[in-house]
């Protein structure tokens, strides 16, 4: 077997172009599988990293998703209490409102949406202060006219810095409110909250000065554990249906459900694309079979001499099987290297964390070897069946 392997290497060196063409299909097939699975895994890891610190245990309920309902859903204190009593495994419930307008610092203006939040909202959403201070419990209770700015908002309003303690004006529908800046938030890329371009005020200010009804626009539910998010989402759908006659009246959203859907979709897409890449492996296998048939035809005299010297059909068969398998071994190895290089470059360009699927690497390599053995069987069997006299007489 070792001697056959050495002979195969020598034969490849004598036919470099033919060997390269034989390798090409295997290299492309194995490399494609690795690029598809590795880049897909990196994309998943990149998305998961954005929600690893907060948000996976939250469920957001937003009424008004569909107006065709027998009754409306009002997010007030009565509904908050009922939700706590009806739906199990809830740790906290936060109400939130938003109001659009313009923040003004002298001649500088920024159009944005100001969020009115409750105590603890920043913590569950992974939002942190860059500098300054958070709202106190007293600020939330009394609805103080204090404001915390997202980092991009602070940079726009105060390009020279030093935003803390500054007085700014919020213009909402030509109604002016004065606020004192007490903090600026750290930059955060998250699908649960976008603090960079938002400003925050205590929700009791909103209910006292803007909308005295106390009705919230959004309800954010924190589960006792992220494993209960699906159960809470289902229970809230049932509760909304009971209240309004339609489960679609309110939008019920959770990052956990979205990520599960994304992972399922990504896995399906990777499987489909890997199947397409596997076709190139099959094409490469057919190419190897064709080239091995040509090789057998060209080396008839060599086969005849070996048989005349006592080589058995099994020995001849093994010789050519080793050659076809060696081609795919090298092709698989080079395909792995090429696939990893391309994956690293793609992840670097997209600023994604590099994540390799070693199972896919091993599977594609083993599959390439199986291709070599399978498509090498026919040429090897043809070589083993050659008549020594006919083979020696071949030109």
N, C-alpha and C positions, 0 to 999 in steps of 0.2 A: 504493500500500500504506500509506504514512504517513497519507494523507488518510483512508483507511478506518479506520485505527487511532484517529485523532482523533474521527471520527464515532461510532465504537463507544463511546468514553469519554463523549461527550455523550449518547448514547442511554441509557447506563447511569445517568447522573445524573438523567435524566428518569424512570427507572423503578427507583428505589432498592430497593424491597421485592422486586421481581421479580429484580433483580440479586443481592441478598443471598441469596435462596432458591436461585438458581442456583449461587452460590459455596459454599453451605454443605456440600453433599456432597463437593465437591473438597477443601475445607479440612479436613473431618473425615478423609477418606481419606488425604491426604498427611500430616496431623498424626499420625494413628495409626501409619502406617508408620515415621515418624521416632521417635516415642516408643518403639515396640516395639524397633526396632533399636538406638537409643541407650541405653535402659535395659538392654537385654540385654548390650550391649558394656560398659557400666559395671559390671554385675554380674560379668562375666567378668574384667574388669580388677581389681575388688576382690578376687576370690578369688585371682587370680594374684599380687597384691601380697603376700598373706600367705605365699607360698611362694617368693618371688623370691630370698631370701637363703640359704635352706637347705632341704633336704628333697627336692628334685627329683631328686637323684642317689642316693636311698636306697630300699632294698627291705627290708621287714620280714617275717620268717618267724615264725609263732606256731603251734607244734604243738597238736594237740587239737581242730582245727576239726571233725573227724568221727571218731568213735570206732570205726566199723566198718572196721577195717584189719587185715591179717594180722600186721603188726608195728608196734611203736611207734617214734617218732622221738625220740631223745635228743640234746638240744643240749649236748654236752660238748666237751672239747678235741679229741677224736678226730674228731668231726664237723666242727669248725671247720677242722681241718687238711685233711680230705677235701674240704670245700667249696672251699677255696683251690686245691687241686690239680685239681679236676674242672671248676669253673666259671671261664671266662676273664673278664677285664676287671673283676676285683674289686680295689679298692684297700685296703679295710679291712673287718674284721668285728668287731662289738661284741656282747657278750652283756649281757643285762639281766634283772633279777628285780624283782619287786615284793612287798611285804608290807604288809598292812593292820594298822592299830593306832591308837594314840592318842599324840600328843605332849603332854607336860605341862610347863608352867612354873608351878610352885606350884599355885594353884587353877585356873589357866587350862588348858583342854584343847581340842585340835583333833583330830578324827577325820580320817584321811587315809590315803593309800597312799604308802609310802616306796619310792623306786626305788633299787635297787642297780646302779650303773653302772661302766663301765670308763673308763680314761684316753682322752681325746679325744672322749667322747660329747657333751659340751656343744658343742664346735666344729662337728661335723657337723650338729647340729640347730639351729644358730643361737641357742643359749641363751647369754646373757651375764650377768656379775655386775653388780649395781647397786653394791654395796660389799662390802668384805671381801676374802677371797682364795679361790682355787680349791684343789682337792685337789692335793697334790704327788705326784710319782711314788712317793715313799716311802709316802704315805698309801694309795695303791692297792695297793702290794706287800704292806704289812703289815696292811691292813684296819683302819686307824685308826678309832677311834670319834669321828669328826668328821662334821658334818652341814651341808649347805647348804640353806637354806630358800627356797621360793618367796615372792614378795613378799606375797601375801595371807596366807600362813601366818605370816610374820614379823610382819605387822601385827596378826594375831589373838593371837599368843603374847606379843608385846611391844608393846602399844599405845602405850607411852611412847617407843618406839624403842630404839636402842642394843642390838641383838641380838648383836653380835659379842662372842665370848668368854664368852657366857652358857652355863650348864649346863642341859640339859633332859633329860627322861626319855621314852623310847619304850616304851610298853606294848603288847606283841604277845602275845595269848593269855595274859595275866597273867604274862608273862616280861618283866622290866624291863631296859632297857639305857640306860646314860648316854651322852650325846653332848655335845660342845662345838660350838657354832655358830661357823663360821668365815666364812660368807658369806651374802649375800642376793641373789637373782636379780632381773634386770629383768623387768618385765611383758612377756609375749609372747603374742600370739594366733596360734596355729599348729595345723594339723591333724596334724603329725608328732609334736609333744610339747606337753604342757600343764604348764609349770613353775610357773604362778601358784599352784596349789593342791597342789603336790607338794613333798616334801623328798627330798634325794639323799644317799646314803652310798656309800663305796667298795664295790664288789662283793665284794672279798675278805673284808670284814667279814661279809657275808651267807653266804658259803660256809664261813666258819670258825665262826660263832656260831649260824646259823639252819638252814642246809641244807648239810651237809658233802659231799653227793654232787657238788656242782659243776654240777648240771644247771641250764641257763638256761631261762627262760620265753619269752624273745624273742631273736631274732637279727636284728641290724640290719646290712645289707650296704651299704657305700658303693661305688658304681661309679666307675671311673676317669673316666667322663664320663656325663652324664645320658642321652646317646644310647644307652648300653648297658643302660639299666634294663629295657627290654622283653625283651631277650635274656637278661639275668640272671634275670628273673622266670620266663621259659619254662624255662630250664635248671634252676631250683630246683624247679619243678613236676615236671619229669621225674625229678629226683633224689629228691623226696619219694615219687613214685609207685613208683620202683624200691625204695626202702627200706621202704615200708609197704603197697604194693599199692593205694593210693588217693591220687590227687593232692589230694583234698579233706580228707585227714587234717590238713593244715596250712593255715592261712590265710596267703596270700602277698599282701602289699599294697605298693603304691607310689603316691606322690603323682602321678608322671608319668602313670601309667595312669589314675588317677582323674580328673585334669585333662583328659586326652584324651577320656575318656568324657563329662565334663561339657561340654566344648566342642562335641562332636558333638551331644549332646542339646540344648544351648542353640541351636545353629545350626538344628537341625530344628524346634525350637519357634518360633524367630524366623521361619522360613520359613512355617510354618503360620499364625501370627498375622498375618504380613504379607500372606498370601493372603486372609485374612478382611478385613483392612483394604482390600485392593485391590478387594474386592467393593463397598465403599462408594464407591470411585472410579467403578466401573461404574454404580452407582445414580446417582451424581452426573452422570455422562455422559448417562444416560437423561433425567434432569431437565433438563439443558441442551438436549437435543434437543427435548423437549416445549415448553420455553419459547421456543426459537428458532422452532418451528413456529407458535406463537401470535404471535410477533413478525412473522413473514412474513405471516400472515393480516392483522394489524393495519396493516401497512405496504404493502398492495397498491397503494394510490394512489401512494405514493412510488416504488415499483418501476416502475409504469406510466409515471410522468413521466420517470424516468431512461431507461427504454427508448425512450420517444418522442423524447427528446433525443439518442438515438444510443448509449446504453450497451449494450454487448454482453452476451450471457448470461454470458460468462466474467467480466466486470467485476462483474455482480450476484452471481455465485457467490462471487467473491473477497471482496466486501463482507461477506457473511454468515459466510463461513468465518473472516474476521479477527475478527468479533464473537465467535463461539463460542470461538475460540482465545484471545482476549484475556481472556474470562471465566476460562478455566482457568489462564492465566498468573497473573492476580491471585489466584485461588484457591490455586494451587500455592505462590505466594510467601507468602500469609497462613498457609497450612497449615504451611510450614517454620517460620515465626516462632512459631506456636502450639505446634508439636511441640517446638521447642527450649526454649521457656519451661517447658512441662510437664516435660520431661526434666531440666532444671536444677533445678526445684523437687523432683522425686522424688529425684534424686541427693543434693541438699542434706539433705532430710529423713532419708534412709537413710545419710547420711555416706559415700556412695560416690564414688570419683573420676569426674569427668565425662569421658566418652569418646564422641565422635560418629563415626558411620559416614558419612563424606562420600559414599561410593559409593551408599549407600541414599538419601541426600538428593537427589543428582543423578538417580538412577533414578526416584524417586517424582515428581520435578518433570517430568522428560521424559515419564513415563507419563501425567501429568495433561494435558500439552499434546497428546499423541497422542489421549487421550480426547476433548479438545475438537475436534480436527480430525475424528476418526472420526465422532463423534455430531453434528457440525455439517454433515457432507456432505449428509445427506438434506434438511434444511431449506434449505440453500444451493442444492441442485439444484432443489428445488421452486420457489424464488424465481426461479432463472434460466430456468425453463421457462414462467413465467407469460406469457400473451398480453397485450401492452400495452393492447389495447382492453378486454379483460375486467378488467384491473387498474385501468384508469382509471374503469371503470364501477362498481367495488366501493364499497360504502358503508363 
